């Protein structure tokens, strides 16, 4: 995982990314996986993570994929 801060890292189609893609790049969140059971949701309107339940000392990975409807 590439750490962007102490909690989050990002991948695009499973490949490490050094930065979070922008909404205008045509991506959507595919999945969010956390090592120790934290529960995070993605807010598409604000293009950020919503923390619903965070376990201490957890690391989470947000995986983005291309939105197939973006260019339609």
PQR file of N, CA, C, O and H, with PARSE charges and radii, in Angstrom:
ATOM      1  N   UNK A   1       0.831  -1.183   0.000 -0.4000 1.5000
ATOM      2  CA  UNK A   1       0.000   0.000   0.000 -0.0000 2.0000
ATOM      3  C   UNK A   1       0.875   1.246   0.000  0.5500 1.7000
ATOM      4  O   UNK A   1       1.932   1.276   0.631 -0.5500 1.4000
ATOM      5  N   UNK A   2       0.435   2.248  -0.696 -0.4000 1.5000
ATOM      6  CA  UNK A   2       1.091   3.548  -0.646 -0.0000 2.0000
ATOM      7  C   UNK A   2       0.360   4.370   0.394  0.5500 1.7000
ATOM      8  O   UNK A   2      -0.841   4.609   0.264 -0.5500 1.4000
ATOM      9  H   UNK A   2      -0.423   2.224  -1.208  0.4000 1.0000
ATOM     10  N   UNK A   3       1.059   4.800   1.414 -0.4000 1.5000
ATOM     11  CA  UNK A   3       0.448   5.585   2.471 -0.0000 2.0000
ATOM     12  C   UNK A   3       0.307   7.032   2.035  0.5500 1.7000
ATOM     13  O   UNK A   3       1.295   7.672   1.676 -0.5500 1.4000
ATOM     14  H   UNK A   3       2.034   4.606   1.520  0.4000 1.0000
ATOM     15  N   UNK A   4      -0.910   7.551   2.062 -0.4000 1.5000
ATOM     16  CA  UNK A   4      -1.114   8.963   1.791 -0.0000 2.0000
ATOM     17  C   UNK A   4      -1.257   9.729   3.094  0.5500 1.7000
ATOM     18  O   UNK A   4      -1.086  10.948   3.121 -0.5500 1.4000
ATOM     19  H   UNK A   4      -1.713   7.031   2.353  0.4000 1.0000
ATOM     20  N   UNK A   5      -1.560   9.044   4.146 -0.4000 1.5000
ATOM     21  CA  UNK A   5      -1.530   9.552   5.512 -0.0000 2.0000
ATOM     22  C   UNK A   5      -1.507   8.317   6.396  0.5500 1.7000
ATOM     23  O   UNK A   5      -1.298   7.220   5.878 -0.5500 1.4000
ATOM     24  H   UNK A   5      -1.699   8.054   4.124  0.4000 1.0000
ATOM     25  N   UNK A   6      -1.708   8.433   7.680 -0.4000 1.5000
ATOM     26  CA  UNK A   6      -1.628   7.275   8.550 -0.0000 2.0000
ATOM     27  C   UNK A   6      -2.734   6.266   8.372  0.5500 1.7000
ATOM     28  O   UNK A   6      -2.607   5.133   8.839 -0.5500 1.4000
ATOM     29  H   UNK A   6      -1.878   9.324   8.101  0.4000 1.0000
ATOM     30  N   UNK A   7      -3.818   6.637   7.713 -0.4000 1.5000
ATOM     31  CA  UNK A   7      -4.982   5.766   7.626 -0.0000 2.0000
ATOM     32  C   UNK A   7      -5.262   5.254   6.221  0.5500 1.7000
ATOM     33  O   UNK A   7      -5.601   4.081   6.061 -0.5500 1.4000
ATOM     34  H   UNK A   7      -3.921   7.557   7.334  0.4000 1.0000
ATOM     35  N   UNK A   8      -5.134   6.092   5.198 -0.4000 1.5000
ATOM     36  CA  UNK A   8      -5.595   5.740   3.863 -0.0000 2.0000
ATOM     37  C   UNK A   8      -4.481   5.559   2.850  0.5500 1.7000
ATOM     38  O   UNK A   8      -3.447   6.225   2.901 -0.5500 1.4000
ATOM     39  H   UNK A   8      -4.859   7.044   5.327  0.4000 1.0000
ATOM     40  N   UNK A   9      -4.724   4.639   1.930 -0.4000 1.5000
ATOM     41  CA  UNK A   9      -3.901   4.511   0.737 -0.0000 2.0000
ATOM     42  C   UNK A   9      -4.859   4.304  -0.428  0.5500 1.7000
ATOM     43  O   UNK A   9      -6.031   3.984  -0.226 -0.5500 1.4000
ATOM     44  H   UNK A   9      -5.564   4.098   1.889  0.4000 1.0000
ATOM     45  N   UNK A  10      -4.363   4.486  -1.638 -0.4000 1.5000
ATOM     46  CA  UNK A  10      -5.209   4.406  -2.825 -0.0000 2.0000
ATOM     47  C   UNK A  10      -4.612   3.459  -3.861  0.5500 1.7000
ATOM     48  O   UNK A  10      -3.396   3.362  -4.022 -0.5500 1.4000
ATOM     49  H   UNK A  10      -3.411   4.746  -1.801  0.4000 1.0000
ATOM     50  N   UNK A  11      -5.511   2.765  -4.559 -0.4000 1.5000
ATOM     51  CA  UNK A  11      -5.126   1.961  -5.709 -0.0000 2.0000
ATOM     52  C   UNK A  11      -6.106   2.277  -6.832  0.5500 1.7000
ATOM     53  O   UNK A  11      -7.238   2.697  -6.589 -0.5500 1.4000
ATOM     54  H   UNK A  11      -6.500   2.844  -4.429  0.4000 1.0000
ATOM     55  N   UNK A  12      -5.656   2.069  -8.052 -0.4000 1.5000
ATOM     56  CA  UNK A  12      -6.520   2.190  -9.222 -0.0000 2.0000
ATOM     57  C   UNK A  12      -6.460   0.858  -9.936  0.5500 1.7000
ATOM     58  O   UNK A  12      -5.403   0.436 -10.406 -0.5500 1.4000
ATOM     59  H   UNK A  12      -4.737   1.727  -8.249  0.4000 1.0000
ATOM     60  N   UNK A  13      -7.605   0.200 -10.012 -0.4000 1.5000
ATOM     61  CA  UNK A  13      -7.692  -1.153 -10.581 -0.0000 2.0000
ATOM     62  C   UNK A  13      -6.667  -2.086  -9.935  0.5500 1.7000
ATOM     63  O   UNK A  13      -6.045  -2.909 -10.607 -0.5500 1.4000
ATOM     64  H   UNK A  13      -8.463   0.543  -9.630  0.4000 1.0000
ATOM     65  N   UNK A  14      -6.504  -1.941  -8.621 -0.4000 1.5000
ATOM     66  CA  UNK A  14      -5.612  -2.812  -7.867 -0.0000 2.0000
ATOM     67  C   UNK A  14      -4.143  -2.435  -7.913  0.5500 1.7000
ATOM     68  O   UNK A  14      -3.323  -3.091  -7.271 -0.5500 1.4000
ATOM     69  H   UNK A  14      -7.009  -1.273  -8.075  0.4000 1.0000
ATOM     70  N   UNK A  15      -3.788  -1.385  -8.664 -0.4000 1.5000
ATOM     71  CA  UNK A  15      -2.391  -0.957  -8.758 -0.0000 2.0000
ATOM     72  C   UNK A  15      -2.179   0.271  -7.884  0.5500 1.7000
ATOM     73  O   UNK A  15      -3.022   1.167  -7.850 -0.5500 1.4000
ATOM     74  H   UNK A  15      -4.455  -0.853  -9.185  0.4000 1.0000
ATOM     75  N   UNK A  16      -1.064   0.310  -7.186 -0.4000 1.5000
ATOM     76  CA  UNK A  16      -0.767   1.404  -6.276 -0.0000 2.0000
ATOM     77  C   UNK A  16      -0.832   2.761  -6.964  0.5500 1.7000
ATOM     78  O   UNK A  16      -0.388   2.918  -8.101 -0.5500 1.4000
ATOM     79  H   UNK A  16      -0.379  -0.419  -7.214  0.4000 1.0000
ATOM     80  N   UNK A  17      -1.391   3.735  -6.259 -0.4000 1.5000
ATOM     81  CA  UNK A  17      -1.467   5.105  -6.766 -0.0000 2.0000
ATOM     82  C   UNK A  17      -0.887   6.033  -5.705  0.5500 1.7000
ATOM     83  O   UNK A  17      -1.122   5.845  -4.511 -0.5500 1.4000
ATOM     84  H   UNK A  17      -1.752   3.608  -5.335  0.4000 1.0000
ATOM     85  N   UNK A  18      -0.139   7.021  -6.138 -0.4000 1.5000
ATOM     86  CA  UNK A  18       0.472   7.937  -5.178 -0.0000 2.0000
ATOM     87  C   UNK A  18      -0.499   9.021  -4.726  0.5500 1.7000
ATOM     88  O   UNK A  18      -0.297   9.639  -3.681 -0.5500 1.4000
ATOM     89  H   UNK A  18       0.052   7.173  -7.108  0.4000 1.0000
ATOM     90  N   UNK A  19      -1.556   9.256  -5.508 -0.4000 1.5000
ATOM     91  CA  UNK A  19      -2.572  10.243  -5.155 -0.0000 2.0000
ATOM     92  C   UNK A  19      -3.961   9.700  -5.479  0.5500 1.7000
ATOM     93  O   UNK A  19      -4.121   8.783  -6.284 -0.5500 1.4000
ATOM     94  H   UNK A  19      -1.720   8.753  -6.357  0.4000 1.0000
ATOM     95  N   UNK A  20      -4.944  10.285  -4.837 -0.4000 1.5000
ATOM     96  CA  UNK A  20      -6.336   9.917  -5.099 -0.0000 2.0000
ATOM     97  C   UNK A  20      -6.739  10.513  -6.448  0.5500 1.7000
ATOM     98  O   UNK A  20      -6.487  11.694  -6.689 -0.5500 1.4000
ATOM     99  H   UNK A  20      -4.815  11.029  -4.182  0.4000 1.0000
ATOM    100  N   UNK A  21      -7.363   9.720  -7.340 -0.4000 1.5000
ATOM    101  CA  UNK A  21      -7.827  10.288  -8.604 -0.0000 2.0000
ATOM    102  C   UNK A  21      -8.954  11.283  -8.341  0.5500 1.7000
ATOM    103  O   UNK A  21      -9.665  11.181  -7.342 -0.5500 1.4000
ATOM    104  H   UNK A  21      -7.567   8.761  -7.144  0.4000 1.0000
ATOM    105  N   UNK A  22      -9.107  12.236  -9.239 -0.4000 1.5000
ATOM    106  CA  UNK A  22     -10.181  13.207  -9.084 -0.0000 2.0000
ATOM    107  C   UNK A  22     -11.474  12.653  -9.657  0.5500 1.7000
ATOM    108  O   UNK A  22     -11.464  11.718 -10.457 -0.5500 1.4000
ATOM    109  H   UNK A  22      -8.530  12.319 -10.052  0.4000 1.0000
ATOM    110  N   UNK A  23     -12.563  13.230  -9.247 -0.4000 1.5000
ATOM    111  CA  UNK A  23     -13.874  12.828  -9.744 -0.0000 2.0000
ATOM    112  C   UNK A  23     -13.956  13.026 -11.259  0.5500 1.7000
ATOM    113  O   UNK A  23     -14.597  12.244 -11.960 -0.5500 1.4000
ATOM    114  H   UNK A  23     -12.572  13.990  -8.597  0.4000 1.0000
ATOM    115  N   UNK A  24     -13.302  14.075 -11.755 -0.4000 1.5000
ATOM    116  CA  UNK A  24     -13.326  14.392 -13.178 -0.0000 2.0000
ATOM    117  C   UNK A  24     -12.499  13.425 -14.024  0.5500 1.7000
ATOM    118  O   UNK A  24     -12.597  13.442 -15.251 -0.5500 1.4000
ATOM    119  H   UNK A  24     -12.781  14.711 -11.185  0.4000 1.0000
ATOM    120  N   UNK A  25     -11.692  12.587 -13.385 -0.4000 1.5000
ATOM    121  CA  UNK A  25     -10.891  11.595 -14.116 -0.0000 2.0000
ATOM    122  C   UNK A  25     -11.725  10.415 -14.587  0.5500 1.7000
ATOM    123  O   UNK A  25     -11.244   9.602 -15.377 -0.5500 1.4000
ATOM    124  H   UNK A  25     -11.613  12.573 -12.388  0.4000 1.0000
ATOM    125  N   UNK A  26     -12.968  10.302 -14.120 -0.4000 1.5000
ATOM    126  CA  UNK A  26     -13.849   9.231 -14.569 -0.0000 2.0000
ATOM    127  C   UNK A  26     -13.735   7.949 -13.768  0.5500 1.7000
ATOM    128  O   UNK A  26     -13.968   6.865 -14.303 -0.5500 1.4000
ATOM    129  H   UNK A  26     -13.359  10.962 -13.479  0.4000 1.0000
ATOM    130  N   UNK A  27     -13.382   8.054 -12.498 -0.4000 1.5000
ATOM    131  CA  UNK A  27     -13.270   6.874 -11.643 -0.0000 2.0000
ATOM    132  C   UNK A  27     -14.415   6.808 -10.644  0.5500 1.7000
ATOM    133  O   UNK A  27     -15.042   7.818 -10.324 -0.5500 1.4000
ATOM    134  H   UNK A  27     -13.194   8.935 -12.064  0.4000 1.0000
ATOM    135  N   UNK A  28     -14.674   5.603 -10.162 -0.4000 1.5000
ATOM    136  CA  UNK A  28     -15.593   5.361  -9.062 -0.0000 2.0000
ATOM    137  C   UNK A  28     -14.878   4.459  -8.061  0.5500 1.7000
ATOM    138  O   UNK A  28     -13.897   3.799  -8.403 -0.5500 1.4000
ATOM    139  H   UNK A  28     -14.164   4.783 -10.423  0.4000 1.0000
ATOM    140  N   UNK A  29     -15.364   4.432  -6.841 -0.4000 1.5000
ATOM    141  CA  UNK A  29     -14.773   3.547  -5.839 -0.0000 2.0000
ATOM    142  C   UNK A  29     -15.295   2.135  -6.056  0.5500 1.7000
ATOM    143  O   UNK A  29     -16.502   1.897  -6.078 -0.5500 1.4000
ATOM    144  H   UNK A  29     -16.161   4.968  -6.563  0.4000 1.0000
ATOM    145  N   UNK A  30     -14.373   1.217  -6.213 -0.4000 1.5000
ATOM    146  CA  UNK A  30     -14.686  -0.194  -6.392 -0.0000 2.0000
ATOM    147  C   UNK A  30     -14.904  -0.860  -5.044  0.5500 1.7000
ATOM    148  O   UNK A  30     -15.868  -1.603  -4.860 -0.5500 1.4000
ATOM    149  H   UNK A  30     -13.392   1.410  -6.195  0.4000 1.0000
ATOM    150  N   UNK A  31     -13.993  -0.589  -4.088 -0.4000 1.5000
ATOM    151  CA  UNK A  31     -14.097  -1.182  -2.757 -0.0000 2.0000
ATOM    152  C   UNK A  31     -13.172  -0.456  -1.798  0.5500 1.7000
ATOM    153  O   UNK A  31     -12.217   0.206  -2.205 -0.5500 1.4000
ATOM    154  H   UNK A  31     -13.209   0.014  -4.238  0.4000 1.0000
ATOM    155  N   UNK A  32     -13.479  -0.596  -0.515 -0.4000 1.5000
ATOM    156  CA  UNK A  32     -12.625  -0.083   0.558 -0.0000 2.0000
ATOM    157  C   UNK A  32     -12.342  -1.247   1.483  0.5500 1.7000
ATOM    158  O   UNK A  32     -13.267  -1.884   1.987 -0.5500 1.4000
ATOM    159  H   UNK A  32     -14.255  -1.134  -0.185  0.4000 1.0000
ATOM    160  N   UNK A  33     -11.073  -1.528   1.708 -0.4000 1.5000
ATOM    161  CA  UNK A  33     -10.661  -2.649   2.565 -0.0000 2.0000
ATOM    162  C   UNK A  33      -9.802  -2.109   3.700  0.5500 1.7000
ATOM    163  O   UNK A  33      -8.853  -1.358   3.470 -0.5500 1.4000
ATOM    164  H   UNK A  33     -10.322  -1.010   1.299  0.4000 1.0000
ATOM    165  N   UNK A  34     -10.143  -2.497   4.926 -0.4000 1.5000
ATOM    166  CA  UNK A  34      -9.378  -2.071   6.097 -0.0000 2.0000
ATOM    167  C   UNK A  34      -8.774  -3.294   6.781  0.5500 1.7000
ATOM    168  O   UNK A  34      -9.399  -4.352   6.852 -0.5500 1.4000
ATOM    169  H   UNK A  34     -10.913  -3.107   5.112  0.4000 1.0000
ATOM    170  N   UNK A  35      -7.558  -3.135   7.279 -0.4000 1.5000
ATOM    171  CA  UNK A  35      -6.830  -4.243   7.896 -0.0000 2.0000
ATOM    172  C   UNK A  35      -7.467  -4.742   9.190  0.5500 1.7000
ATOM    173  O   UNK A  35      -7.468  -5.944   9.455 -0.5500 1.4000
ATOM    174  H   UNK A  35      -7.050  -2.275   7.222  0.4000 1.0000
ATOM    175  N   UNK A  36      -8.013  -3.823  10.005 -0.4000 1.5000
ATOM    176  CA  UNK A  36      -8.468  -4.208  11.337 -0.0000 2.0000
ATOM    177  C   UNK A  36      -9.950  -3.963  11.594  0.5500 1.7000
ATOM    178  O   UNK A  36     -10.355  -3.802  12.745 -0.5500 1.4000
ATOM    179  H   UNK A  36      -8.012  -2.846   9.790  0.4000 1.0000
ATOM    180  N   UNK A  37     -10.759  -3.931  10.551 -0.4000 1.5000
ATOM    181  CA  UNK A  37     -12.201  -3.888  10.736 -0.0000 2.0000
ATOM    182  C   UNK A  37     -12.855  -2.532  10.800  0.5500 1.7000
ATOM    183  O   UNK A  37     -14.031  -2.447  11.153 -0.5500 1.4000
ATOM    184  H   UNK A  37     -10.430  -4.061   9.616  0.4000 1.0000
ATOM    185  N   UNK A  38     -12.146  -1.460  10.473 -0.4000 1.5000
ATOM    186  CA  UNK A  38     -12.804  -0.158  10.407 -0.0000 2.0000
ATOM    187  C   UNK A  38     -13.854  -0.192   9.304  0.5500 1.7000
ATOM    188  O   UNK A  38     -13.735  -0.948   8.339 -0.5500 1.4000
ATOM    189  H   UNK A  38     -11.190  -1.529  10.187  0.4000 1.0000
ATOM    190  N   UNK A  39     -14.874   0.631   9.457 -0.4000 1.5000
ATOM    191  CA  UNK A  39     -15.961   0.690   8.481 -0.0000 2.0000
ATOM    192  C   UNK A  39     -15.971   2.077   7.863  0.5500 1.7000
ATOM    193  O   UNK A  39     -16.314   3.056   8.526 -0.5500 1.4000
ATOM    194  H   UNK A  39     -14.970   1.245  10.240  0.4000 1.0000
ATOM    195  N   UNK A  40     -15.594   2.162   6.590 -0.4000 1.5000
ATOM    196  CA  UNK A  40     -15.553   3.422   5.866 -0.0000 2.0000
ATOM    197  C   UNK A  40     -16.501   3.350   4.681  0.5500 1.7000
ATOM    198  O   UNK A  40     -16.687   2.288   4.087 -0.5500 1.4000
ATOM    199  H   UNK A  40     -15.315   1.367   6.051  0.4000 1.0000
ATOM    200  N   UNK A  41     -17.094   4.478   4.343 -0.4000 1.5000
ATOM    201  CA  UNK A  41     -17.956   4.568   3.176 -0.0000 2.0000
ATOM    202  C   UNK A  41     -17.436   5.695   2.297  0.5500 1.7000
ATOM    203  O   UNK A  41     -16.771   6.607   2.790 -0.5500 1.4000
ATOM    204  H   UNK A  41     -16.942   5.341   4.825  0.4000 1.0000
ATOM    205  N   UNK A  42     -17.728   5.645   1.005 -0.4000 1.5000
ATOM    206  CA  UNK A  42     -17.296   6.673   0.084 -0.0000 2.0000
ATOM    207  C   UNK A  42     -18.448   7.631  -0.198  0.5500 1.7000
ATOM    208  O   UNK A  42     -19.553   7.200  -0.527 -0.5500 1.4000
ATOM    209  H   UNK A  42     -18.268   4.905   0.605  0.4000 1.0000
ATOM    210  N   UNK A  43     -18.189   8.923  -0.068 -0.4000 1.5000
ATOM    211  CA  UNK A  43     -19.158   9.970  -0.369 -0.0000 2.0000
ATOM    212  C   UNK A  43     -18.872  10.481  -1.777  0.5500 1.7000
ATOM    213  O   UNK A  43     -17.926  11.241  -1.988 -0.5500 1.4000
ATOM    214  H   UNK A  43     -17.291   9.272   0.200  0.4000 1.0000
ATOM    215  N   UNK A  44     -19.691  10.061  -2.737 -0.4000 1.5000
ATOM    216  CA  UNK A  44     -19.477  10.457  -4.136 -0.0000 2.0000
ATOM    217  C   UNK A  44     -19.698  11.945  -4.367  0.5500 1.7000
ATOM    218  O   UNK A  44     -19.050  12.528  -5.235 -0.5500 1.4000
ATOM    219  H   UNK A  44     -20.459   9.444  -2.565  0.4000 1.0000
ATOM    220  N   UNK A  45     -20.590  12.571  -3.618 -0.4000 1.5000
ATOM    221  CA  UNK A  45     -20.867  13.988  -3.809 -0.0000 2.0000
ATOM    222  C   UNK A  45     -19.674  14.854  -3.409  0.5500 1.7000
ATOM    223  O   UNK A  45     -19.308  15.783  -4.128 -0.5500 1.4000
ATOM    224  H   UNK A  45     -21.117  12.097  -2.912  0.4000 1.0000
ATOM    225  N   UNK A  46     -19.074  14.550  -2.266 -0.4000 1.5000
ATOM    226  CA  UNK A  46     -17.947  15.337  -1.764 -0.0000 2.0000
ATOM    227  C   UNK A  46     -16.590  14.739  -2.122  0.5500 1.7000
ATOM    228  O   UNK A  46     -15.548  15.334  -1.848 -0.5500 1.4000
ATOM    229  H   UNK A  46     -19.371  13.795  -1.682  0.4000 1.0000
ATOM    230  N   UNK A  47     -16.612  13.553  -2.740 -0.4000 1.5000
ATOM    231  CA  UNK A  47     -15.411  12.840  -3.202 -0.0000 2.0000
ATOM    232  C   UNK A  47     -14.419  12.618  -2.076  0.5500 1.7000
ATOM    233  O   UNK A  47     -13.240  12.957  -2.179 -0.5500 1.4000
ATOM    234  H   UNK A  47     -17.458  13.069  -2.963  0.4000 1.0000
ATOM    235  N   UNK A  48     -14.938  12.028  -0.977 -0.4000 1.5000
ATOM    236  CA  UNK A  48     -14.092  11.742   0.173 -0.0000 2.0000
ATOM    237  C   UNK A  48     -14.664  10.582   0.975  0.5500 1.7000
ATOM    238  O   UNK A  48     -15.802  10.157   0.779 -0.5500 1.4000
ATOM    239  H   UNK A  48     -15.895  11.753  -0.893  0.4000 1.0000
ATOM    240  N   UNK A  49     -13.840  10.091   1.876 -0.4000 1.5000
ATOM    241  CA  UNK A  49     -14.226   8.983   2.749 -0.0000 2.0000
ATOM    242  C   UNK A  49     -15.081   9.507   3.891  0.5500 1.7000
ATOM    243  O   UNK A  49     -14.811  10.568   4.454 -0.5500 1.4000
ATOM    244  H   UNK A  49     -12.916  10.437   2.036  0.4000 1.0000
ATOM    245  N   UNK A  50     -16.119   8.742   4.223 -0.4000 1.5000
ATOM    246  CA  UNK A  50     -16.903   8.999   5.423 -0.0000 2.0000
ATOM    247  C   UNK A  50     -16.517   7.932   6.436  0.5500 1.7000
ATOM    248  O   UNK A  50     -16.577   6.738   6.144 -0.5500 1.4000
ATOM    249  H   UNK A  50     -16.338   7.880   3.766  0.4000 1.0000
ATOM    250  N   UNK A  51     -16.128   8.360   7.605 -0.4000 1.5000
ATOM    251  CA  UNK A  51     -15.739   7.427   8.661 -0.0000 2.0000
ATOM    252  C   UNK A  51     -16.981   7.041   9.450  0.5500 1.7000
ATOM    253  O   UNK A  51     -17.591   7.889  10.102 -0.5500 1.4000
ATOM    254  H   UNK A  51     -16.080   9.331   7.842  0.4000 1.0000
ATOM    255  N   UNK A  52     -17.358   5.771   9.395 -0.4000 1.5000
ATOM    256  CA  UNK A  52     -18.519   5.322  10.151 -0.0000 2.0000
ATOM    257  C   UNK A  52     -18.102   4.623  11.434  0.5500 1.7000
ATOM    258  O   UNK A  52     -18.745   4.784  12.472 -0.5500 1.4000
ATOM    259  H   UNK A  52     -16.862   5.083   8.866  0.4000 1.0000
ATOM    260  N   UNK A  53     -17.036   3.853  11.364 -0.4000 1.5000
ATOM    261  CA  UNK A  53     -16.457   3.235  12.564 -0.0000 2.0000
ATOM    262  C   UNK A  53     -14.977   3.003  12.306  0.5500 1.7000
ATOM    263  O   UNK A  53     -14.605   2.279  11.382 -0.5500 1.4000
ATOM    264  H   UNK A  53     -16.514   3.722  10.521  0.4000 1.0000
ATOM    265  N   UNK A  54     -14.138   3.619  13.125 -0.4000 1.5000
ATOM    266  CA  UNK A  54     -12.694   3.512  12.937 -0.0000 2.0000
ATOM    267  C   UNK A  54     -12.086   2.773  14.120  0.5500 1.7000
ATOM    268  O   UNK A  54     -12.262   3.162  15.275 -0.5500 1.4000
ATOM    269  H   UNK A  54     -14.440   4.207  13.875  0.4000 1.0000
ATOM    270  N   UNK A  55     -11.376   1.712  13.813 -0.4000 1.5000
ATOM    271  CA  UNK A  55     -10.641   0.963  14.829 -0.0000 2.0000
ATOM    272  C   UNK A  55      -9.257   1.586  14.960  0.5500 1.7000
ATOM    273  O   UNK A  55      -8.677   2.041  13.975 -0.5500 1.4000
ATOM    274  H   UNK A  55     -11.233   1.396  12.875  0.4000 1.0000
ATOM    275  N   UNK A  56      -8.740   1.603  16.167 -0.4000 1.5000
ATOM    276  CA  UNK A  56      -7.423   2.199  16.358 -0.0000 2.0000
ATOM    277  C   UNK A  56      -6.359   1.403  15.607  0.5500 1.7000
ATOM    278  O   UNK A  56      -6.460   0.185  15.455 -0.5500 1.4000
ATOM    279  H   UNK A  56      -9.211   1.232  16.967  0.4000 1.0000
ATOM    280  N   UNK A  57      -5.361   2.107  15.152 -0.4000 1.5000
ATOM    281  CA  UNK A  57      -4.218   1.519  14.438 -0.0000 2.0000
ATOM    282  C   UNK A  57      -4.642   0.731  13.207  0.5500 1.7000
ATOM    283  O   UNK A  57      -4.081  -0.325  12.915 -0.5500 1.4000
ATOM    284  H   UNK A  57      -5.279   3.096  15.276  0.4000 1.0000
ATOM    285  N   UNK A  58      -5.627   1.242  12.491 -0.4000 1.5000
ATOM    286  CA  UNK A  58      -6.082   0.570  11.275 -0.0000 2.0000
ATOM    287  C   UNK A  58      -5.538   1.296  10.053  0.5500 1.7000
ATOM    288  O   UNK A  58      -5.262   2.495  10.101 -0.5500 1.4000
ATOM    289  H   UNK A  58      -6.083   2.100  12.728  0.4000 1.0000
ATOM    290  N   UNK A  59      -5.388   0.566   8.972 -0.4000 1.5000
ATOM    291  CA  UNK A  59      -4.999   1.118   7.673 -0.0000 2.0000
ATOM    292  C   UNK A  59      -6.020   0.636   6.661  0.5500 1.7000
ATOM    293  O   UNK A  59      -6.407  -0.533   6.659 -0.5500 1.4000
ATOM    294  H   UNK A  59      -5.612  -0.408   8.934  0.4000 1.0000
ATOM    295  N   UNK A  60      -6.449   1.545   5.804 -0.4000 1.5000
ATOM    296  CA  UNK A  60      -7.473   1.208   4.825 -0.0000 2.0000
ATOM    297  C   UNK A  60      -6.997   1.552   3.420  0.5500 1.7000
ATOM    298  O   UNK A  60      -6.241   2.502   3.220 -0.5500 1.4000
ATOM    299  H   UNK A  60      -6.135   2.494   5.806  0.4000 1.0000
ATOM    300  N   UNK A  61      -7.452   0.765   2.454 -0.4000 1.5000
ATOM    301  CA  UNK A  61      -7.111   0.948   1.063 -0.0000 2.0000
ATOM    302  C   UNK A  61      -8.405   1.222   0.300  0.5500 1.7000
ATOM    303  O   UNK A  61      -9.369   0.463   0.396 -0.5500 1.4000
ATOM    304  H   UNK A  61      -8.067  -0.007   2.616  0.4000 1.0000
ATOM    305  N   UNK A  62      -8.411   2.321  -0.461 -0.4000 1.5000
ATOM    306  CA  UNK A  62      -9.544   2.674  -1.306 -0.0000 2.0000
ATOM    307  C   UNK A  62      -9.148   2.332  -2.735  0.5500 1.7000
ATOM    308  O   UNK A  62      -8.187   2.883  -3.273 -0.5500 1.4000
ATOM    309  H   UNK A  62      -7.628   2.938  -0.540  0.4000 1.0000
ATOM    310  N   UNK A  63      -9.901   1.414  -3.346 -0.4000 1.5000
ATOM    311  CA  UNK A  63      -9.596   0.997  -4.717 -0.0000 2.0000
ATOM    312  C   UNK A  63     -10.576   1.660  -5.675  0.5500 1.7000
ATOM    313  O   UNK A  63     -11.791   1.539  -5.520 -0.5500 1.4000
ATOM    314  H   UNK A  63     -10.681   0.967  -2.909  0.4000 1.0000
ATOM    315  N   UNK A  64     -10.033   2.364  -6.668 -0.4000 1.5000
ATOM    316  CA  UNK A  64     -10.824   3.018  -7.697 -0.0000 2.0000
ATOM    317  C   UNK A  64     -10.769   2.212  -8.981  0.5500 1.7000
ATOM    318  O   UNK A  64      -9.803   1.493  -9.237 -0.5500 1.4000
ATOM    319  H   UNK A  64      -9.045   2.463  -6.793  0.4000 1.0000
ATOM    320  N   UNK A  65     -11.815   2.338  -9.785 -0.4000 1.5000
ATOM    321  CA  UNK A  65     -11.857   1.725 -11.102 -0.0000 2.0000
ATOM    322  C   UNK A  65     -12.542   2.703 -12.043  0.5500 1.7000
ATOM    323  O   UNK A  65     -13.263   3.594 -11.594 -0.5500 1.4000
ATOM    324  H   UNK A  65     -12.599   2.922  -9.577  0.4000 1.0000
ATOM    325  N   UNK A  66     -12.324   2.546 -13.344 -0.4000 1.5000
ATOM    326  CA  UNK A  66     -12.953   3.439 -14.315 -0.0000 2.0000
ATOM    327  C   UNK A  66     -14.467   3.245 -14.288  0.5500 1.7000
ATOM    328  O   UNK A  66     -14.964   2.121 -14.227 -0.5500 1.4000
ATOM    329  H   UNK A  66     -11.738   1.823 -13.709  0.4000 1.0000
ATOM    330  N   UNK A  67     -15.179   4.351 -14.335 -0.4000 1.5000
ATOM    331  CA  UNK A  67     -16.640   4.332 -14.421 -0.0000 2.0000
ATOM    332  C   UNK A  67     -17.007   4.123 -15.877  0.5500 1.7000
ATOM    333  O   UNK A  67     -16.795   5.014 -16.700 -0.5500 1.4000
ATOM    334  H   UNK A  67     -14.775   5.264 -14.385  0.4000 1.0000
ATOM    335  N   UNK A  68     -17.552   2.965 -16.210 -0.4000 1.5000
ATOM    336  CA  UNK A  68     -17.856   2.662 -17.617 -0.0000 2.0000
ATOM    337  C   UNK A  68     -18.948   3.581 -18.185  0.5500 1.7000
ATOM    338  O   UNK A  68     -19.082   3.697 -19.403 -0.5500 1.4000
ATOM    339  H   UNK A  68     -17.724   2.242 -15.541  0.4000 1.0000
ATOM    340  N   UNK A  69     -19.725   4.231 -17.315 -0.4000 1.5000
ATOM    341  CA  UNK A  69     -20.766   5.145 -17.762 -0.0000 2.0000
ATOM    342  C   UNK A  69     -20.285   6.589 -17.852  0.5500 1.7000
ATOM    343  O   UNK A  69     -21.048   7.471 -18.244 -0.5500 1.4000
ATOM    344  H   UNK A  69     -19.616   4.137 -16.326  0.4000 1.0000
ATOM    345  N   UNK A  70     -19.028   6.838 -17.494 -0.4000 1.5000
ATOM    346  CA  UNK A  70     -18.514   8.211 -17.435 -0.0000 2.0000
ATOM    347  C   UNK A  70     -18.554   8.908 -18.788  0.5500 1.7000
ATOM    348  O   UNK A  70     -18.902  10.086 -18.869 -0.5500 1.4000
ATOM    349  H   UNK A  70     -18.408   6.122 -17.176  0.4000 1.0000
ATOM    350  N   UNK A  71     -18.208   8.203 -19.828 -0.4000 1.5000
ATOM    351  CA  UNK A  71     -18.099   8.830 -21.155 -0.0000 2.0000
ATOM    352  C   UNK A  71     -19.371   8.695 -21.984  0.5500 1.7000
ATOM    353  O   UNK A  71     -19.402   9.115 -23.140 -0.5500 1.4000
ATOM    354  H   UNK A  71     -17.926   7.246 -19.762  0.4000 1.0000
ATOM    355  N   UNK A  72     -20.418   8.115 -21.406 -0.4000 1.5000
ATOM    356  CA  UNK A  72     -21.674   7.933 -22.157 -0.0000 2.0000
ATOM    357  C   UNK A  72     -22.508   9.193 -22.130  0.5500 1.7000
ATOM    358  O   UNK A  72     -23.594   9.227 -22.708 -0.5500 1.4000
ATOM    359  H   UNK A  72     -20.393   7.774 -20.466  0.4000 1.0000
TER
END
